[in-house]
């Protein structure tokens, strides 16, 4: 999945795919979108860009609502996403409060954040998200992957 690759590769993605050929209400598996939602905490929030992470997750949720998922799948994703947002944000904040740092595996990630933030791909993603926040960029530009993408797919 494009957004689960290292952040610089995820942020470099700019090809938009459509779901026009998929029948309305035919998809049920939102697993790839759930994985991207969770991964965004490590791509944005851990790097100190929690506001940007929330904006990306908003675009992701909008993409799910516009994809031809069944009503149950859309409702399930919306409920899961609200719970995951609260839980994952609290988990990261609690760990930092208790240990005065991120887990060792994430401390390395945090160091790498400076390089990622300086990359052209990251700056492009920030610009896309800024445009999305203003209503000038559509959710599909932020989340270009196809609606029928399976979790773990490239």
N, C-alpha and C positions, 0 to 999 in steps of 0.2 A: 504494500500500500504506500503510495507516494508520501503521505504525511508521517509515516512511521520510520522512514529512512532517516539518516542523520539530517539534522535540521537544515543544513545548507542545501541538500538535495531536495528536500521537501519544499523549501522556499523557492527553489529554482523552477518548480513546475508551473507552467503557465498555459498549457494546452487545455482547452475546455472540451469536455465530452458532454453529449446530450443524452437524454433518456427517452427521446421521442419515439423510438421503436418499441419501447416496452409498454405493454398494456397497463392501463390505469388499475391500481390496486393489486398488482400481480406479485409484488415483492414482499417477503416476510423477514428476511435476515438483515438486521441492522448492525451485525457484529463488526463489520469493517468501520462503520461510523463510530461505534462505541470505542473501538481500539484507538481511532484517531482522536476522539474526545479525551481519552485518558492520556494519550501520548502528548497532547498539547500542553499538559501541565509541565512536562519535562522539556518541551521545546520553548515555552514562553515563561511560565510562572517561575520555574526554578532559576531562570536567568534574570529574574527581577522584572519581568514584563507581565505581571498578573492582569493588568487592564487589557493588554493586547491579547493575552490568552483567553480572557472572557469574551472579547470581541470575535476571535476566531471560533470559539465554541458556539457563539450565537449564529455565525454564518453557517457552521456545520449543522446546527439544529434546523436552520431555515432550509438548507439543502435537503435534509431528510423530509421535511414537510412538503417540499415540492417534488420529491421523487415519487414514483408510482408504488409506494409501499401501501400495504393494506392499512385500514384505519386502526386496527389493533396494533400493528407494528409501529405506526406513528405515535400512538398514545403511549405504548410501552417505552419507546425511545425517549419521549418527552419526560415521562416519569422517572426513568432511569437516569437521564442526564441531570435533572434537578437534584436528585439524591447524590449522584456522583460529584457534582460541582461542590456541594456542601461538604461531603465527606472528604474528598481529596484536598480541598483547600484547607480544611481543618487539620487533616493529618500532617501536611507539610508544615503548617504553622505550629502545631503542637510539638513536633519533633525538634524544630528549630528552637522553640522556647525552652524545651527540656535539656537540649544538648548544646545550645548556642552555636549550632552549625547544622548543615544538612548531613544525611547519612554519608559515610565514606564514599560509597559508589556515586553519589550525587555531587560531592564536593569537587571531584574531578570534572564533572559536567559543568559545574559553575565556573571553573577556571576557563574551560573551553568557550564559555559564553561570550567572553570579550572578543575572541576571534570571530565567532559566528555573527555577532552584532556588527562587526566591521565588514562583513562580506556583502558583496553586491546583491546576492540572493536574499539575505535577511532584510536589507534596506528595501528591496523590491516588495517583499511581503508586507513590511510595515507600511509602505506607500499604498499597497492594495487595501490593507485593512483600514487605513485612514480614509481612503475613498469610500469603502464600504460603510464606515461610520457616518459619513456625510450623505450617504444615499447615492453617490456617484458611481459606485462599483457594485455589480450584482454579486450575490452569494456564489454563483457558479464560477466567477473569476477567482474567488478566494478558495473555494473547494471544487476544483475542476474534475475530480474523479467521477467515473460513471456511477449511477445509482445502484447497479447490480454488482458492484465490486464485492468480492468476498474477503473476509478477514484473512490476513496473511498473504494476499495476492500482491505482486509487484506493482 
